[in-house]
Amino acid sequence: MDGVADCTYWVLSAARGRGVATGATVAVARWALHDRGLHRLELQHSTANPASCRVAAKAGFTLEGTLRSAMRHPDGWHDMHLHARVAGDP
């Protein structure tokens, strides 16, 4: 889709809990929505990963819903949360 992109992150265990993912996600969102002129930035994570949900929320991504059995992980199919930021969000 024109003007829409996906955002994802992965942090090594040694850096977790230090705000690295949140800071990087805020910076990428600012670049994508303001500097690159995208309209919407989407982020998905497994509902089994509450830390990723906290990162998305802290980075200003609104939880829009749950995609049931949407992604296969090594341990099976996972429900996924869909978060998004759009141009003009604070």
C-alpha positions in Angstrom: 0.0 0.0 0.0 1.2 3.5 -0.8 2.2 5.5 2.3 2.1 2.5 4.6 5.0 0.6 6.1 5.8 -2.0 8.7 8.0 -1.5 11.8 9.7 -4.3 13.7 12.4 -4.6 16.3 14.6 -7.2 18.0 16.8 -6.5 21.0 19.5 -8.8 22.4 18.8 -10.0 25.9 21.7 -8.0 27.3 20.1 -4.7 26.2 16.5 -5.5 27.2 14.8 -3.3 29.8 17.0 -0.3 29.1 14.6 1.5 26.7 16.7 0.6 23.6 13.7 -0.8 21.6 11.4 2.1 22.6 14.0 4.8 21.7 14.8 3.2 18.4 11.1 2.7 17.5 10.3 6.4 18.3 13.2 7.5 16.1 12.1 5.2 13.2 8.5 6.4 13.5 9.5 10.0 13.5 11.7 9.4 10.4 9.1 7.4 8.6 6.1 9.6 9.3 7.7 13.0 9.3 10.9 12.9 7.2 9.8 10.3 4.6 6.2 11.4 4.5 4.6 8.0 5.1 1.0 8.1 6.3 0.8 5.0 8.4 3.3 2.8 10.3 2.2 -0.6 11.5 3.7 -2.9 14.1 2.8 -6.4 15.0 3.9 -8.7 17.9 2.8 -11.9 19.4 0.3 -11.6 22.2 2.6 -14.0 24.1 5.2 -11.1 24.2 3.9 -8.5 26.7 7.3 -6.7 26.6 6.8 -5.9 22.9 3.3 -4.6 23.7 4.8 -2.2 26.3 7.4 -1.0 23.8 4.7 -0.3 21.1 2.6 1.6 23.6 5.5 3.6 24.9 6.5 4.5 21.4 3.1 5.9 20.7 1.6 3.1 18.7 -2.1 2.6 19.3 -3.4 -1.0 19.8 -5.9 -1.6 17.0 -6.8 -5.2 17.6 -5.8 -8.9 17.6 -5.1 -10.9 14.5 -6.1 -14.5 15.4 -3.6 -17.2 14.6 -1.8 -14.8 12.2 1.8 -15.8 12.4 3.6 -19.1 12.7 6.5 -19.2 15.2 8.7 -22.1 16.0 6.3 -23.2 18.7 3.2 -22.9 16.5 0.6 -20.3 15.4 0.4 -17.1 17.5 -2.3 -14.5 17.8 -0.8 -11.1 17.0 -1.5 -7.6 18.2 -1.7 -4.9 15.6 -0.5 -1.5 16.6 -0.2 1.6 14.4 0.9 5.2 14.3 -0.4 7.6 11.6 0.8 11.0 10.5 -0.4 13.6 12.9 -0.3 11.4 16.0 1.5 13.0 18.9 
